[in-house]
Amino acid sequence: MTEAQLPLPRLPAVYNLIAYETVDSTMTVARKLAEQGEDAAPDGTLIWAREQTQGRGRRGNTWDSPKGNFYSSLIVRPDVPAVRAAELSFVTGCAVFDTVGEVCDPGFECRLKWPNDILLNDAKIGGLLLETKADAGKPVDYVIIGLGMNLKSHPEDTPFPATDFVEQGQAIPDTVFLEAYARHFMEWASRWVEDGFEVVRHQWKWRAEGIGKNITVRLNDETLEGVFEDIAEDGALLLNQDGTVRRIAAGDVYFTPDKKGA
């Protein structure tokens, strides 16, 4: 690992920023720190790197991580049971949505794709990854929230169309994106703590892509089709299959023929 060069971004005091030029994976660095306890990695510890050599996404998929894009992993220690940890994906999604709205020129349509993708003008521009540690019957020890955003480049030949901000005509320095993201995450996390998940769920839904539309959902052992009816109170996707509603906790969503899935 190589440490990042100054100048560093200015973040709210609640954050403990640890910056690198290059790491294998911000998630790996964050997990090692989080395992050392709260003294080593207090709530709000934020790992940020300008390049990853072994970046990864959901289900162990490789996350292409060249220099010029945005990579971070945030360690939080909320006083909630493990079943509520997934709510932080929606908290983060709302924060990223508002970040894009701040740093981009008007007219760019950011949407959130269940469970953890960020879309811009119908193409994937970023994604989230959550890792949680909690002992049975006890509050969460920590949650690590990974975020990758395509600022200057994006992978080609992906199942779902990908894009980056430069391709969309937006030149956004990584420090500017980080400062905005840190502020908006703090705001949304505060709303989650003070007002509960229902407020966040409602706000996430109007930022989402696909609700009310026909979708395909690929699970580990089967593929389902139906209408994306709603998001349940616990964040699960509700799929309406000819009047029968099925709850889906995790899966890959594919939109109808005019859009391809990720």
C-alpha positions in Angstrom: 0.0 0.0 0.0 1.1 3.5 -0.7 -0.2 6.5 1.2 -2.0 9.3 -0.7 -0.2 12.6 -1.3 -1.5 15.9 0.0 -3.7 17.8 -0.3 -6.4 15.8 1.3 -10.1 16.6 1.2 -11.8 18.4 4.1 -14.4 16.2 5.8 -16.7 16.7 8.8 -15.1 16.0 12.1 -17.1 12.8 12.6 -14.8 11.1 10.0 -11.4 9.5 10.5 -9.9 9.6 7.0 -7.2 7.2 6.0 -6.1 7.8 2.4 -3.9 5.8 0.1 -2.7 6.1 -3.5 -2.9 2.3 -4.0 -4.3 -0.6 -2.0 -5.3 -4.1 -2.8 -8.9 -3.4 -1.7 -10.3 -0.7 0.6 -12.7 -3.3 1.9 -9.8 -5.5 2.9 -8.0 -2.7 4.6 -11.2 -1.6 6.4 -11.9 -5.1 7.6 -8.4 -5.6 9.1 -8.8 -2.3 10.9 -12.3 -3.0 12.1 -11.2 -6.3 13.5 -8.7 -4.5 15.7 -11.5 -2.9 17.6 -13.0 0.5 18.1 -9.8 2.1 19.3 -8.1 1.3 16.0 -11.1 1.9 13.8 -13.8 4.1 15.5 -17.2 4.8 14.0 -16.6 7.0 11.0 -13.3 5.6 9.9 -13.1 6.1 6.1 -10.6 4.3 3.9 -10.1 6.1 0.5 -7.8 5.0 -2.3 -7.2 6.3 -5.8 -6.5 2.8 -7.1 -7.2 -0.8 -6.1 -5.3 -3.8 -7.4 -7.9 -6.4 -6.1 -11.1 -4.5 -6.0 -14.3 -6.5 -5.7 -18.0 -6.2 -5.8 -21.0 -8.3 -4.7 -20.6 -12.1 -4.6 -16.9 -11.8 -5.0 -17.1 -10.3 -8.5 -14.0 -8.4 -9.6 -14.4 -4.6 -9.5 -12.2 -2.9 -12.1 -10.3 -0.2 -10.2 -7.9 1.9 -12.3 -6.7 5.3 -11.2 -9.0 8.2 -11.7 -12.2 6.6 -10.2 -13.5 6.7 -6.7 -13.0 3.9 -4.1 -13.9 4.0 -0.5 -14.9 1.9 2.5 -16.6 3.4 5.5 -16.6 1.7 8.9 -19.7 2.4 11.0 -20.7 0.9 14.3 -24.5 1.5 14.7 -26.2 0.3 17.8 -28.7 -1.9 15.9 -29.3 -5.7 15.6 -27.7 -7.5 12.6 -31.1 -7.7 10.8 -31.1 -4.0 10.4 -27.6 -3.6 8.9 -28.9 -4.0 5.3 -30.8 -0.7 5.8 -27.5 1.1 5.5 -27.4 0.2 1.8 -30.5 2.3 1.3 -29.1 5.1 3.5 -26.0 5.1 1.3 -27.9 5.0 -1.9 -29.8 8.1 -0.9 -26.6 9.8 0.0 -25.0 9.0 -3.3 -28.0 10.1 -5.2 -27.8 13.5 -3.5 -24.1 13.6 -4.0 -24.5 13.1 -7.8 -27.2 15.8 -7.8 -24.7 18.2 -6.1 -21.6 17.6 -8.2 -23.2 17.2 -11.6 -24.7 19.8 -13.9 -28.5 19.9 -13.9 -30.2 17.4 -16.3 -28.5 14.2 -15.3 -30.9 11.5 -14.1 -29.4 9.5 -11.3 -31.4 6.4 -10.3 -30.9 3.7 -7.7 -31.1 0.0 -8.8 -32.0 -2.5 -6.2 -30.1 -3.7 -4.3 -27.0 -1.7 -4.6 -26.3 -0.1 -8.0 -26.1 3.5 -9.0 -27.3 4.5 -12.5 -26.8 7.6 -14.5 -28.8 8.1 -17.7 -29.8 4.4 -17.7 -26.2 3.1 -17.3 -24.3 1.8 -14.3 -21.9 4.4 -12.9 -21.3 2.9 -9.4 -22.1 0.3 -6.8 -22.2 -0.4 -3.1 -21.0 -3.4 -1.1 -21.9 -4.0 2.6 -20.1 -6.4 5.0 -21.4 -6.9 8.5 -20.0 -8.5 11.6 -22.4 -9.3 14.5 -22.5 -12.0 17.1 -25.8 -13.8 17.6 -28.2 -11.9 19.8 -25.9 -8.9 20.1 -25.9 -5.5 18.3 -23.7 -5.1 15.2 -20.0 -5.0 15.9 -19.4 -3.1 12.7 -20.6 -2.5 9.1 -18.3 -1.7 6.3 -19.9 0.2 3.4 -17.9 0.0 0.2 -18.6 2.5 -2.6 -17.1 2.6 -6.1 -17.9 5.3 -8.7 -16.7 5.6 -12.2 -15.4 9.2 -12.4 -13.1 8.9 -15.5 -13.4 5.4 -16.9 -15.7 2.4 -16.9 -15.4 -1.3 -17.9 -16.5 -2.4 -21.4 -18.6 -5.4 -22.4 -20.6 -5.5 -19.1 -24.0 -7.3 -19.0 -25.6 -3.9 -17.9 -24.5 -0.8 -19.8 -21.8 1.1 -17.9 -20.7 4.7 -18.1 -18.5 7.3 -16.3 -18.9 10.9 -15.5 -16.3 12.1 -18.1 -18.2 10.2 -20.8 -21.3 12.0 -19.6 -19.5 15.4 -19.9 -18.9 15.8 -16.2 -15.3 16.3 -14.9 -15.5 15.6 -11.1 -12.3 15.5 -9.0 -12.3 12.6 -6.6 -11.8 15.0 -3.7 -14.9 17.0 -4.6 -16.9 13.8 -4.8 -15.6 12.5 -1.5 -16.4 15.8 0.3 -19.9 15.8 -1.0 -20.5 12.1 -0.3 -19.2 12.4 3.3 -21.6 15.3 4.0 -24.6 13.6 2.5 -23.9 10.3 4.2 -23.7 12.0 7.5 -27.1 13.7 6.8 -28.8 10.5 5.8 -27.3 8.4 8.6 -28.6 11.0 11.1 -32.1 10.7 9.6 -32.0 6.9 9.8 -30.9 7.0 13.4 -33.4 9.7 14.4 -36.5 8.9 12.2 -36.1 5.2 11.5 -35.9 3.2 8.3 -39.4 4.0 7.0 -38.4 7.5 6.1 -35.3 6.3 4.3 -37.2 3.6 2.5 -39.8 6.1 1.3 -37.1 8.4 0.0 -35.2 5.6 -1.7 -38.2 4.4 -3.5 -38.8 7.7 -5.5 -35.1 7.6 -6.4 -35.3 4.0 -7.6 -35.5 2.5 -11.1 -37.9 -0.2 -12.0 -40.7 -0.1 -9.4 -44.0 -0.9 -11.1 -42.2 -2.5 -14.1 -41.7 -6.0 -15.3 -38.3 -7.4 -14.2 -36.4 -10.6 -14.1 -34.6 -11.6 -10.8 -31.8 -14.1 -10.9 -31.2 -16.0 -7.7 -28.5 -18.6 -6.9 -30.8 -21.5 -8.0 -33.6 -20.0 -10.0 -34.8 -17.2 -12.2 -38.0 -15.3 -11.5 -40.1 -13.0 -13.5 -42.8 -10.6 -12.4 -43.6 -7.0 -11.5 -41.4 -5.1 -9.2 -44.2 -4.2 -6.8 -42.5 -2.5 -3.9 -39.7 -2.5 -1.3 -40.7 -4.2 2.0 -40.3 -2.7 5.4 -37.1 -4.6 5.8 -35.7 -3.6 2.4 -36.6 -6.9 0.6 -37.8 -6.7 -3.0 -41.5 -7.6 -3.4 -42.1 -9.4 -6.7 -45.7 -9.8 -7.9 -46.1 -13.0 -10.0 -49.6 -13.0 -11.3 -51.0 -11.9 -7.9 -48.7 -13.9 -5.7 -46.1 -11.6 -4.0 -42.7 -13.1 -3.3 -40.2 -11.5 -1.0 -36.6 -11.5 -2.3 -33.8 -10.6 0.1 -30.9 -10.7 -2.5 -30.7 -11.2 -6.2 -29.7 -9.7 -9.5 -32.4 -7.6 -11.2 -32.8 -7.4 -14.9 -35.1 -4.9 -16.5 -37.5 -5.4 -19.4 -36.1 -5.8 -23.0 -35.3 -2.2 -23.6 -32.8 -2.4 -20.8 -30.3 -5.1 -19.9 -29.5 -6.2 -16.4 -26.4 -6.3 -14.3 
